[in-house]
């Protein structure tokens, strides 16, 4: 069994034993928690752009994706921010000078070049407002995330745009998220706004659906879940999983399409076992170019590598020959047809992807 499969099976145990989709009472309890303080100067800038959703570009950044996965209370909402290194205020971090007692000994030793790191300290503030009547309403939650990033001098490229992920559980509803990235002294404040919805777990009691389907470049298991909100570079965490996603589903030539999603509304049988018959096929326009053998999944959480190889039939005077070839670069649709054998419910998902 691969490391990815082991990690996913371990997460399934967490889901089934702790009830990752818990009752609405947890949502009500969350409502009573104290709000995190956002400095008044940051809050004033965030709220100035609420109605127009006009960003402030002191520290430019952009949203490039939103995912959700089952979590306590409803769903864990995962946001991807794209930020260029030059915007985060990286500064050289040199080693501390040696103590005097060490200087004499150091003179007798070959002197290596000091290792220089680049350090960025900044802050992230998030304000979630429930949308009512098409307008941002009352504040539901305010979040403060202290951030620190380190790079070696060799790694540091000021023009490189990195992907950062932050996640937070929210009950069902429609929200406007105001994000603010700030310098430590709050002299630079950049803002962006993002509207999104979180579905109601109860709405899947009589239907089958999935969370957004995305490609997972890597999945690793952590010793314990995050105990606080953290801005992670290149990955997000979900329970005890560390997941590096490819949100645009652009797959390298000769690489697998490693898909990840959760079946919503899947029903276990009397023995608490799932049975999700799933058919995958790759289409280009109306043509089916790859059809995979049906799979019956015993879990609602799916991590499945799909080899992007197709059979090419060549006809000659000597007869027909079949040859397996890698899927050519281009744009495709992955069609996922799911039948829950226990409940009889079914759903079909069309997932665009590209091979480059």
C-alpha positions as a Markdown table, in Angstrom:
| # | Residue | x | y | z |
|---|---|---|---|---|
| 1 | Unk | 0.0 | 0.0 | 0.0 |
| 2 | Unk | 1.4 | 3.4 | -1.0 |
| 3 | Unk | 2.2 | 6.1 | 1.6 |
| 4 | Unk | -0.6 | 8.2 | 0.1 |
| 5 | Unk | -3.1 | 5.4 | 0.6 |
| 6 | Unk | -1.9 | 4.8 | 4.2 |
| 7 | Unk | -2.4 | 8.4 | 5.0 |
| 8 | Unk | -5.9 | 8.5 | 3.5 |
| 9 | Unk | -6.9 | 5.3 | 5.3 |
| 10 | Unk | -5.6 | 6.8 | 8.6 |
| 11 | Unk | -7.7 | 10.0 | 8.0 |
| 12 | Unk | -10.8 | 7.9 | 7.3 |
| 13 | Unk | -10.3 | 6.3 | 10.8 |
| 14 | Unk | -10.3 | 9.9 | 12.2 |
| 15 | Unk | -13.4 | 10.8 | 10.3 |
| 16 | Unk | -15.4 | 7.7 | 11.5 |
| 17 | Unk | -14.2 | 7.8 | 15.1 |
| 18 | Unk | -14.5 | 11.5 | 15.8 |
| 19 | Unk | -17.3 | 12.4 | 13.4 |
| 20 | Unk | -15.7 | 15.1 | 11.2 |
| 21 | Unk | -19.2 | 16.2 | 10.2 |
| 22 | Unk | -20.6 | 16.8 | 13.6 |
| 23 | Unk | -24.0 | 18.2 | 14.8 |
| 24 | Unk | -25.1 | 21.8 | 14.4 |
| 25 | Unk | -24.7 | 22.2 | 18.2 |
| 26 | Unk | -21.0 | 22.6 | 17.5 |
| 27 | Unk | -21.8 | 25.5 | 15.2 |
| 28 | Unk | -23.8 | 27.2 | 17.9 |
| 29 | Unk | -21.0 | 26.8 | 20.4 |
| 30 | Unk | -18.5 | 28.3 | 17.9 |
| 31 | Unk | -20.7 | 31.4 | 17.7 |
| 32 | Unk | -20.1 | 32.1 | 21.4 |
| 33 | Unk | -16.3 | 32.0 | 21.2 |
| 34 | Unk | -14.6 | 35.4 | 21.7 |
| 35 | Unk | -13.5 | 37.2 | 18.5 |
| 36 | Unk | -9.8 | 37.8 | 17.8 |
| 37 | Unk | -8.9 | 41.5 | 18.0 |
| 38 | Unk | -8.0 | 43.2 | 14.7 |
| 39 | Unk | -6.2 | 46.5 | 15.1 |
| 40 | Unk | -8.4 | 49.4 | 14.4 |
| 41 | Unk | -6.2 | 50.8 | 11.6 |
| 42 | Unk | -6.4 | 47.4 | 9.8 |
| 43 | Unk | -10.1 | 47.0 | 10.4 |
| 44 | Unk | -10.7 | 50.5 | 9.0 |
| 45 | Unk | -8.9 | 49.6 | 5.8 |
| 46 | Unk | -10.7 | 46.3 | 5.5 |
| 47 | Unk | -14.1 | 47.7 | 6.0 |
| 48 | Unk | -13.6 | 50.7 | 3.7 |
| 49 | Unk | -13.7 | 48.4 | 0.7 |
| 50 | Unk | -16.4 | 46.0 | 1.8 |
| 51 | Unk | -19.3 | 47.3 | -0.4 |
| 52 | Unk | -17.2 | 47.8 | -3.6 |
| 53 | Unk | -14.7 | 44.9 | -2.8 |
| 54 | Unk | -12.0 | 47.3 | -4.0 |
| 55 | Unk | -8.6 | 45.9 | -2.9 |
| 56 | Unk | -5.8 | 48.0 | -1.4 |
| 57 | Unk | -2.5 | 47.1 | -3.0 |
| 58 | Unk | 0.1 | 48.2 | -0.4 |
| 59 | Unk | 1.0 | 44.5 | -0.3 |
| 60 | Unk | -0.4 | 43.0 | -3.6 |
| 61 | Unk | -1.8 | 39.5 | -3.5 |
| 62 | Unk | -4.5 | 37.5 | -5.2 |
| 63 | Unk | -6.9 | 34.6 | -4.6 |
| 64 | Unk | -6.4 | 31.6 | -6.9 |
| 65 | Unk | -8.7 | 29.0 | -5.4 |
| 66 | Unk | -11.2 | 27.8 | -2.7 |
| 67 | Unk | -11.8 | 24.3 | -1.6 |
| 68 | Unk | -13.9 | 22.7 | 1.1 |
| 69 | Unk | -13.7 | 19.4 | 2.9 |
| 70 | Unk | -15.8 | 18.0 | 5.8 |
| 71 | Unk | -14.8 | 19.4 | 9.2 |
| 72 | Unk | -16.3 | 19.9 | 12.7 |
| 73 | Unk | -19.4 | 22.0 | 12.4 |
| 74 | Unk | -19.7 | 21.9 | 8.6 |
| 75 | Unk | -16.8 | 22.2 | 6.3 |
| 76 | Unk | -13.2 | 23.3 | 6.4 |
| 77 | Unk | -12.8 | 26.1 | 3.9 |
| 78 | Unk | -9.4 | 26.3 | 2.3 |
| 79 | Unk | -8.2 | 29.5 | 0.6 |
| 80 | Unk | -5.2 | 29.8 | -1.7 |
| 81 | Unk | -3.4 | 33.2 | -1.9 |
| 82 | Unk | -0.7 | 34.0 | -4.4 |
| 83 | Unk | 2.0 | 36.4 | -3.2 |
| 84 | Unk | 5.3 | 37.5 | -4.8 |
| 85 | Unk | 8.4 | 37.2 | -2.5 |
| 86 | Unk | 9.3 | 40.8 | -3.0 |
| 87 | Unk | 6.0 | 41.9 | -1.4 |
| 88 | Unk | 6.6 | 40.2 | 1.9 |
| 89 | Unk | 9.6 | 42.2 | 3.1 |
| 90 | Unk | 12.3 | 39.6 | 3.1 |
| 91 | Unk | 15.5 | 40.7 | 4.8 |
| 92 | Unk | 18.9 | 39.0 | 5.1 |
| 93 | Unk | 19.3 | 37.1 | 8.4 |
| 94 | Unk | 23.0 | 36.6 | 9.2 |
| 95 | Unk | 24.5 | 34.4 | 11.9 |
| 96 | Unk | 25.2 | 36.0 | 15.2 |
| 97 | Unk | 28.9 | 36.9 | 15.7 |
| 98 | Unk | 30.9 | 34.4 | 17.8 |
| 99 | Unk | 31.5 | 35.1 | 21.5 |
| 100 | Unk | 35.0 | 36.4 | 22.4 |
| 101 | Unk | 36.0 | 33.0 | 23.9 |
| 102 | Unk | 35.2 | 31.4 | 20.6 |
| 103 | Unk | 37.1 | 33.9 | 18.4 |
| 104 | Unk | 40.6 | 32.6 | 19.2 |
| 105 | Unk | 39.6 | 29.0 | 18.4 |
| 106 | Unk | 37.9 | 30.2 | 15.2 |
| 107 | Unk | 41.1 | 31.8 | 14.0 |
| 108 | Unk | 42.8 | 28.4 | 13.9 |
| 109 | Unk | 40.0 | 26.8 | 11.8 |
| 110 | Unk | 39.2 | 27.3 | 8.1 |
| 111 | Unk | 36.6 | 29.9 | 7.7 |
| 112 | Unk | 33.5 | 28.8 | 5.8 |
| 113 | Unk | 31.2 | 31.2 | 4.1 |
| 114 | Unk | 28.4 | 32.2 | 6.5 |
| 115 | Unk | 25.1 | 30.8 | 5.6 |
| 116 | Unk | 22.7 | 33.7 | 4.9 |
| 117 | Unk | 19.0 | 33.2 | 5.2 |
| 118 | Unk | 16.2 | 35.5 | 4.1 |
| 119 | Unk | 13.5 | 36.1 | 6.7 |
| 120 | Unk | 10.0 | 37.6 | 6.3 |
| 121 | Unk | 7.7 | 38.4 | 9.2 |
| 122 | Unk | 4.2 | 39.7 | 8.3 |
| 123 | Unk | 0.6 | 39.3 | 9.6 |
| 124 | Unk | -2.6 | 38.0 | 8.1 |
| 125 | Unk | -6.0 | 39.2 | 9.3 |
| 126 | Unk | -9.3 | 37.6 | 8.1 |
| 127 | Unk | -12.8 | 38.9 | 8.7 |
| 128 | Unk | -15.7 | 36.6 | 7.8 |
| 129 | Unk | -19.1 | 38.3 | 7.3 |
| 130 | Unk | -22.3 | 36.5 | 6.5 |
| 131 | Unk | -24.0 | 37.9 | 3.3 |
| 132 | Unk | -27.6 | 38.9 | 3.8 |
| 133 | Unk | -29.8 | 40.3 | 1.1 |
| 134 | Unk | -26.8 | 40.4 | -1.3 |
| 135 | Unk | -24.8 | 42.6 | 1.1 |
| 136 | Unk | -22.1 | 41.9 | 3.7 |
| 137 | Unk | -23.9 | 41.7 | 7.1 |
| 138 | Unk | -22.7 | 41.0 | 10.6 |
| 139 | Unk | -19.2 | 39.8 | 11.4 |
| 140 | Unk | -19.2 | 36.1 | 12.1 |
| 141 | Unk | -15.5 | 35.6 | 12.9 |
| 142 | Unk | -12.2 | 37.5 | 13.0 |
| 143 | Unk | -8.9 | 35.7 | 12.6 |
| 144 | Unk | -5.3 | 36.8 | 13.3 |
| 145 | Unk | -2.5 | 34.7 | 11.8 |
| 146 | Unk | 1.1 | 35.7 | 12.6 |
| 147 | Unk | 3.4 | 34.6 | 9.7 |
| 148 | Unk | 7.1 | 33.9 | 9.2 |
| 149 | Unk | 8.9 | 32.6 | 6.1 |
| 150 | Unk | 12.5 | 31.7 | 5.7 |
| 151 | Unk | 14.5 | 31.0 | 2.6 |
| 152 | Unk | 18.2 | 30.5 | 1.9 |
| 153 | Unk | 19.8 | 33.2 | -0.1 |
| 154 | Unk | 20.2 | 30.8 | -3.0 |
| 155 | Unk | 16.4 | 30.0 | -2.9 |
| 156 | Unk | 15.3 | 33.6 | -2.7 |
| 157 | Unk | 13.9 | 35.0 | -6.0 |
| 158 | Unk | 12.1 | 38.3 | -5.4 |
| 159 | Unk | 9.9 | 37.8 | -8.5 |
| 160 | Unk | 8.7 | 34.3 | -7.7 |
| 161 | Unk | 5.0 | 34.1 | -6.9 |
| 162 | Unk | 4.3 | 31.5 | -4.2 |
| 163 | Unk | 1.1 | 29.8 | -3.2 |
| 164 | Unk | 0.0 | 30.0 | 0.4 |
| 165 | Unk | -3.0 | 28.2 | 2.0 |
| 166 | Unk | -5.0 | 29.0 | 5.0 |
| 167 | Unk | -8.0 | 27.1 | 6.3 |
| 168 | Unk | -10.9 | 27.7 | 8.7 |
| 169 | Unk | -14.1 | 25.7 | 9.5 |
| 170 | Unk | -17.4 | 27.5 | 9.0 |
| 171 | Unk | -21.0 | 26.5 | 9.2 |
| 172 | Unk | -23.3 | 26.5 | 6.2 |
| 173 | Unk | -23.9 | 29.9 | 4.6 |
| 174 | Unk | -22.8 | 32.5 | 2.2 |
| 175 | Unk | -19.9 | 34.7 | 3.2 |
| 176 | Unk | -17.7 | 37.6 | 2.3 |
| 177 | Unk | -14.1 | 37.2 | 3.5 |
| 178 | Unk | -12.0 | 40.3 | 3.9 |
| 179 | Unk | -8.3 | 39.4 | 3.9 |
| 180 | Unk | -5.5 | 41.9 | 5.0 |
| 181 | Unk | -1.8 | 41.2 | 4.7 |
| 182 | Unk | 0.2 | 43.7 | 6.8 |
| 183 | Unk | 3.8 | 44.5 | 7.8 |
| 184 | Unk | 4.6 | 44.0 | 11.4 |
| 185 | Unk | 4.5 | 47.7 | 12.1 |
| 186 | Unk | 1.1 | 48.0 | 10.2 |
| 187 | Unk | 2.6 | 50.7 | 7.9 |
| 188 | Unk | 1.7 | 48.6 | 4.9 |
| 189 | Unk | -1.7 | 47.1 | 4.6 |
| 190 | Unk | -2.9 | 45.1 | 1.5 |
| 191 | Unk | -6.5 | 43.8 | 1.2 |
| 192 | Unk | -8.5 | 41.5 | -1.0 |
| 193 | Unk | -12.2 | 40.3 | -0.8 |
| 194 | Unk | -13.6 | 36.9 | -1.7 |
| 195 | Unk | -17.3 | 35.7 | -1.8 |
| 196 | Unk | -17.9 | 32.0 | -1.2 |
| 197 | Unk | -20.5 | 29.6 | 0.0 |
| 198 | Unk | -20.3 | 26.6 | 2.5 |
| 199 | Unk | -22.9 | 23.9 | 1.9 |
| 200 | Unk | -25.2 | 22.5 | 4.6 |
| 201 | Unk | -24.3 | 18.9 | 5.5 |
| 202 | Unk | -28.0 | 18.2 | 6.1 |
| 203 | Unk | -28.7 | 18.9 | 2.4 |
| 204 | Unk | -26.9 | 15.6 | 1.4 |
| 205 | Unk | -29.2 | 13.3 | 3.4 |
| 206 | Unk | -31.1 | 12.3 | 0.3 |
| 207 | Unk | -28.6 | 13.0 | -2.5 |
| 208 | Unk | -25.0 | 12.3 | -3.5 |
| 209 | Unk | -22.4 | 14.9 | -4.4 |
| 210 | Unk | -18.7 | 15.5 | -4.0 |
| 211 | Unk | -16.5 | 18.2 | -2.7 |
| 212 | Unk | -14.4 | 20.0 | -5.4 |
| 213 | Unk | -12.2 | 17.5 | -7.3 |
| 214 | Unk | -8.6 | 18.5 | -7.5 |
| 215 | Unk | -5.2 | 16.9 | -8.2 |
| 216 | Unk | -3.0 | 16.2 | -5.2 |
| 217 | Unk | 0.7 | 16.4 | -6.0 |
| 218 | Unk | 1.6 | 15.0 | -2.6 |
| 219 | Unk | -0.2 | 13.7 | 0.5 |
| 220 | Unk | 1.7 | 13.0 | 3.7 |
| 221 | Unk | 0.6 | 12.2 | 7.2 |
| 222 | Unk | 1.4 | 14.4 | 10.2 |
| 223 | Unk | 1.8 | 13.3 | 13.8 |
| 224 | Unk | -1.0 | 15.6 | 14.9 |
| 225 | Unk | -3.4 | 18.1 | 13.3 |
| 226 | Unk | -2.7 | 21.8 | 13.4 |
| 227 | Unk | -3.7 | 23.3 | 16.8 |
| 228 | Unk | -3.9 | 26.9 | 15.5 |
| 229 | Unk | -4.6 | 28.7 | 12.2 |
| 230 | Unk | -1.4 | 28.7 | 10.1 |
| 231 | Unk | -0.6 | 30.1 | 6.7 |
| 232 | Unk | 1.2 | 27.3 | 4.9 |
| 233 | Unk | 3.3 | 27.7 | 1.8 |
| 234 | Unk | 2.6 | 25.2 | -1.0 |
| 235 | Unk | 0.2 | 23.0 | 1.1 |
| 236 | Unk | -2.8 | 22.9 | 3.4 |
| 237 | Unk | -3.6 | 20.6 | 6.2 |
| 238 | Unk | -6.8 | 18.5 | 6.7 |
| 239 | Unk | -7.0 | 16.6 | 10.0 |
| 240 | Unk | -3.7 | 14.7 | 10.0 |
| 241 | Unk | -3.0 | 15.1 | 6.3 |
| 242 | Unk | -0.6 | 17.5 | 4.7 |
| 243 | Unk | -1.8 | 18.0 | 1.1 |
| 244 | Unk | 0.0 | 19.7 | -1.8 |
| 245 | Unk | -2.7 | 20.5 | -4.3 |
| 246 | Unk | -2.7 | 21.4 | -8.0 |
| 247 | Unk | -5.7 | 23.6 | -8.1 |
| 248 | Unk | -5.7 | 24.3 | -11.8 |
| 249 | Unk | -5.4 | 20.6 | -12.6 |
| 250 | Unk | -2.6 | 21.1 | -15.0 |
| 251 | Unk | -0.8 | 17.8 | -15.2 |
| 252 | Unk | 2.7 | 17.2 | -16.5 |
| 253 | Unk | 3.1 | 15.0 | -19.6 |
| 254 | Unk | 3.6 | 11.3 | -18.6 |
| 255 | Unk | 2.3 | 12.1 | -15.0 |
| 256 | Unk | -0.7 | 10.6 | -13.3 |
| 257 | Unk | -3.8 | 12.6 | -12.5 |
| 258 | Unk | -3.9 | 12.0 | -8.8 |
| 259 | Unk | -7.4 | 13.0 | -7.8 |
| 260 | Unk | -8.7 | 13.8 | -4.3 |
| 261 | Unk | -12.3 | 14.4 | -3.2 |
| 262 | Unk | -14.9 | 13.4 | -0.6 |
| 263 | Unk | -18.3 | 11.8 | -1.4 |
| 264 | Unk | -21.0 | 13.8 | 0.3 |
| 265 | Unk | -24.2 | 11.9 | 1.2 |
| 266 | Unk | -22.6 | 8.5 | 0.9 |
| 267 | Unk | -24.5 | 6.0 | 3.1 |
| 268 | Unk | -23.0 | 3.1 | 5.1 |
| 269 | Unk | -24.9 | -0.2 | 5.3 |
| 270 | Unk | -25.9 | -2.0 | 8.5 |
| 271 | Unk | -22.3 | -3.1 | 9.0 |
| 272 | Unk | -21.1 | 0.5 | 8.6 |
| 273 | Unk | -19.5 | -0.2 | 5.3 |
| 274 | Unk | -19.6 | 2.0 | 2.2 |
| 275 | Unk | -19.9 | 0.8 | -1.4 |
| 276 | Unk | -19.3 | 3.5 | -4.0 |
| 277 | Unk | -19.2 | 2.2 | -7.6 |
| 278 | Unk | -17.2 | 4.7 | -9.6 |
| 279 | Unk | -16.5 | 4.9 | -13.3 |
| 280 | Unk | -13.8 | 7.2 | -14.6 |
| 281 | Unk | -13.3 | 8.2 | -18.3 |
| 282 | Unk | -11.3 | 10.9 | -20.0 |
| 283 | Unk | -13.0 | 12.8 | -22.9 |
| 284 | Unk | -11.7 | 15.2 | -25.5 |
| 285 | Unk | -14.8 | 16.9 | -26.8 |
| 286 | Unk | -17.3 | 14.1 | -27.4 |
| 287 | Unk | -14.7 | 11.4 | -27.9 |
| 288 | Unk | -13.8 | 9.1 | -25.0 |
| 289 | Unk | -10.0 | 8.7 | -25.1 |
| 290 | Unk | -9.5 | 6.7 | -21.9 |
| 291 | Unk | -12.0 | 4.5 | -20.0 |
| 292 | Unk | -10.8 | 3.1 | -16.7 |
| 293 | Unk | -12.1 | -0.2 | -15.2 |
| 294 | Unk | -14.9 | 0.5 | -12.7 |
| 295 | Unk | -13.8 | 0.7 | -9.0 |
| 296 | Unk | -15.9 | 0.1 | -5.9 |
| 297 | Unk | -14.6 | 2.3 | -3.1 |
| 298 | Unk | -15.2 | 1.2 | 0.5 |
| 299 | Unk | -14.5 | 4.8 | 1.8 |
| 300 | Unk | -16.2 | 8.2 | 1.2 |
| 301 | Unk | -12.8 | 9.9 | 1.0 |
| 302 | Unk | -11.1 | 9.3 | -2.4 |
| 303 | Unk | -7.4 | 9.5 | -3.3 |
| 304 | Unk | -7.0 | 7.8 | -6.6 |
| 305 | Unk | -4.1 | 8.0 | -9.1 |
| 306 | Unk | -5.3 | 7.8 | -12.7 |
| 307 | Unk | -2.6 | 6.9 | -15.2 |
| 308 | Unk | -3.0 | 9.1 | -18.3 |
| 309 | Unk | -2.3 | 6.4 | -20.9 |
| 310 | Unk | -4.5 | 5.3 | -23.8 |
| 311 | Unk | -4.6 | 2.4 | -26.2 |
| 312 | Unk | -3.9 | 3.3 | -29.8 |
| 313 | Unk | -5.0 | 0.9 | -32.4 |
| 314 | Unk | -3.1 | 0.8 | -35.7 |
| 315 | Unk | -4.5 | -1.1 | -38.7 |
| 316 | Unk | -2.2 | -2.4 | -41.4 |
| 317 | Unk | -2.4 | -5.0 | -44.1 |
| 318 | Unk | -0.9 | -7.4 | -41.6 |
| 319 | Unk | -3.7 | -6.8 | -39.1 |
| 320 | Unk | -4.3 | -4.6 | -36.1 |
| 321 | Unk | -1.8 | -3.7 | -33.4 |
| 322 | Unk | -2.4 | -2.1 | -30.0 |
| 323 | Unk | 0.0 | 0.2 | -28.3 |
| 324 | Unk | -0.2 | 2.0 | -25.0 |
| 325 | Unk | 0.7 | 5.7 | -25.3 |
| 326 | Unk | 0.9 | 8.6 | -23.0 |
| 327 | Unk | -2.0 | 11.1 | -23.3 |
| 328 | Unk | -0.9 | 13.9 | -25.6 |
| 329 | Unk | -0.7 | 17.5 | -24.3 |
| 330 | Unk | -4.1 | 19.3 | -24.5 |
| 331 | Unk | -7.3 | 20.0 | -22.7 |
| 332 | Unk | -9.6 | 17.2 | -21.5 |
| 333 | Unk | -12.5 | 16.4 | -19.3 |
| 334 | Unk | -12.4 | 13.8 | -16.6 |
| 335 | Unk | -16.0 | 12.4 | -16.2 |
| 336 | Unk | -16.7 | 10.7 | -12.8 |
| 337 | Unk | -19.9 | 8.7 | -12.5 |
| 338 | Unk | -20.6 | 7.6 | -9.0 |
| 339 | Unk | -23.3 | 5.1 | -7.8 |
| 340 | Unk | -23.9 | 4.6 | -4.1 |
| 341 | Unk | -24.9 | 0.9 | -4.0 |
| 342 | Unk | -26.2 | 1.3 | -0.4 |
| 343 | Unk | -28.6 | 4.2 | -1.0 |
| 344 | Unk | -29.1 | 4.0 | -4.8 |
| 345 | Unk | -28.2 | 7.7 | -5.2 |
| 346 | Unk | -25.8 | 8.7 | -8.0 |
| 347 | Unk | -24.0 | 11.8 | -9.3 |
| 348 | Unk | -21.8 | 12.7 | -12.2 |
| 349 | Unk | -18.9 | 15.2 | -12.1 |
| 350 | Unk | -17.1 | 16.8 | -15.0 |
| 351 | Unk | -13.6 | 17.9 | -14.1 |
| 352 | Unk | -11.6 | 19.9 | -16.7 |
| 353 | Unk | -7.9 | 19.3 | -16.7 |
| 354 | Unk | -4.9 | 20.0 | -19.0 |
| 355 | Unk | -1.8 | 17.9 | -19.9 |
| 356 | Unk | 1.3 | 20.0 | -20.5 |
